[in-house]
Amino acid sequence: MSAMHPIMDDEFDEAGAFPDEPPTLCVECDHPHPATAEKAPYYWRCLRFPAEPFGGFVSPDWRPDPPYHRCQDRNDGNCPHWTPKRTPPKGD
């Protein structure tokens, strides 16, 4: 009988479905745009992925506001630009 779950059965994960590194979570990252970070995560935009004008025949120069791609469209769990969230200094 073959293994049903590679991690639970301590077998090699040939497909790479279970990475050794923990996933990069946008909620723990420093790059969500401040204007979108207070909204639901679906609306978050990443400062590391600026959006080029989308083009098209209706409005060739249109870009989203703020002009960045959504975090969920760019982060697949292994984001190369992930940076731990900075904490503001404590005031005395």
C-alpha positions as CSV (number, residue, x, y, z in Angstrom):
1,M,0.0,0.0,0.0
2,S,1.5,3.4,-1.0
3,A,1.7,6.4,1.2
4,M,-1.3,8.7,1.2
5,H,0.4,11.7,2.7
6,P,4.2,12.3,2.1
7,I,4.8,14.3,5.3
8,M,2.8,12.1,7.6
9,D,4.4,9.0,6.2
10,D,7.9,10.4,6.2
11,E,8.3,9.7,2.5
12,F,10.2,11.9,0.0
13,D,8.0,14.7,-1.5
14,E,8.8,14.3,-5.2
15,A,6.2,16.8,-6.4
16,G,7.4,19.5,-4.0
17,A,3.9,20.0,-2.7
18,F,5.1,20.4,0.8
19,P,8.0,22.9,0.9
20,D,10.6,22.8,3.6
21,E,10.5,26.5,4.1
22,P,7.5,28.1,5.8
23,P,5.2,30.0,3.4
24,T,5.6,33.8,3.0
25,L,2.5,35.4,4.4
26,C,1.6,38.9,3.3
27,V,0.1,39.6,6.7
28,E,3.6,39.2,8.1
29,C,5.3,41.2,5.4
30,D,6.3,44.9,5.3
31,H,5.3,45.6,1.7
32,P,1.5,45.8,1.6
33,H,0.6,49.4,0.6
34,P,-0.5,51.4,3.7
35,A,-3.7,52.7,1.9
36,T,-4.9,49.1,1.4
37,A,-3.5,47.3,4.5
38,E,-6.5,48.3,6.6
39,K,-8.9,46.8,4.1
40,A,-9.8,43.1,3.6
41,P,-6.7,41.1,2.3
42,Y,-8.3,40.7,-1.1
43,Y,-7.7,44.4,-1.7
44,W,-4.1,44.6,-0.5
45,R,-1.6,45.9,-3.0
46,C,2.2,45.1,-2.8
47,L,4.7,47.9,-3.0
48,R,7.2,45.5,-4.6
49,F,5.1,44.9,-7.7
50,P,4.3,48.2,-9.5
51,A,1.6,48.0,-12.2
52,E,2.4,49.1,-15.7
53,P,-0.4,50.9,-17.6
54,F,-2.8,48.1,-18.7
55,G,-3.3,49.4,-22.2
56,G,-6.3,48.5,-24.2
57,F,-8.6,50.5,-26.5
58,V,-10.8,52.2,-23.8
59,S,-8.1,53.8,-21.7
60,P,-4.5,53.0,-22.7
61,D,-2.9,54.7,-19.8
62,W,-5.1,53.4,-17.0
63,R,-3.5,51.9,-13.9
64,P,-5.0,50.8,-10.6
65,D,-5.0,53.2,-7.7
66,P,-2.6,52.7,-5.9
67,P,-0.6,51.6,-8.9
68,Y,0.5,48.2,-7.6
69,H,-0.6,44.6,-8.3
70,R,-2.7,42.8,-5.7
71,C,-0.7,40.8,-3.1
72,Q,-2.8,37.7,-3.7
73,D,-2.0,37.7,-7.4
74,R,1.8,37.9,-6.8
75,N,2.4,35.8,-3.7
76,D,2.3,32.0,-4.3
77,G,3.6,31.2,-0.8
78,N,7.2,31.7,-1.8
79,C,7.5,35.4,-2.5
80,P,11.1,36.5,-3.3
81,H,10.4,40.0,-2.0
82,W,8.9,39.0,1.3
83,T,10.4,41.1,4.2
84,P,9.4,40.7,7.9
85,K,7.1,43.5,9.1
86,R,8.9,46.3,10.9
87,T,7.5,47.4,14.2
88,P,7.5,51.1,14.9
89,P,9.8,52.3,17.7
90,K,8.1,52.7,21.1
91,G,7.7,56.2,22.3
92,D,8.8,57.2,25.8
